[in-house]
Amino acid sequence: GLVRQGRVTAGIAPGTTGLFVKATVACRDHSATAVISGRHDHVSSRVLDGRELGCDGELGPGASDAEHAALKPWLLDMSLTDLVCLVNAMDAADLEYVREGLALNDALVEYGLAHGPGIAVGRSQLGLIRQGLLKKDMVVWAGVRTASGIDSRMGGVPLPAMTLAGSGNQCIAAGVPVVTVAQYASMEDPNLPVRAVMLSYLITCSIKAGVGRLSALCGSGLAAGAGVA
């Protein structure tokens, strides 16, 4: 409706590279513009009625920026064997942290299965299972639970999610299939599924570090899919 009325316009900004979003809101007496660039959480400009109000960059690079800059080459230099060694060295506090994130995302999964928010991919597949049109095997059930969690995330359900490499969907996609598959396996070590999830997380982050903040394909499939595999 707003577009048809000509009250909202959108287009591609010429001469920009990487992540760049500029939004302007105008009313009868005032106009305001905000620019996000470089990172999805970096506001590089805020203007009200032609007056610059300051931006994130004026505060100087944050600690997180410096940490991310150092983390990328370190992570890209790690082999799969190195990542496995990191996972094997996880202590009780590390394991509990991963479990906390899995619990958050599991709540999104259960909500998605029960209510079918968003486009209800997971709940629709659950319906096919109940009709006997899909067999509830290990692979299908891992996909159904993952889709249900993402349905909740994309449907705006007011529940928190743990993020991975900047994405809640990515963390759901990298962890939920692993713990779902673990339900089909017998193992003496209860920490083994948690370590497997962490390995999936690390592989996902490693791929994202190489791909960069923006990719032509969704990181949940491109990076998290490889982590799960």
PyMOL commands that set and color helices and strands:
alter all, ss='L'
color gray80, all
select helices_A, chain A and resi 56-59+63-76+80-88+92-115+121-130+138-154+168-182+192-211+219-222+224-228
alter helices_A, ss='H'
color red, helices_A
select strands_A, chain A and resi 20-26+31-37+43-48+51-52
alter strands_A, ss='S'
color yellow, strands_A
deselect
rebuild
show_as cartoon
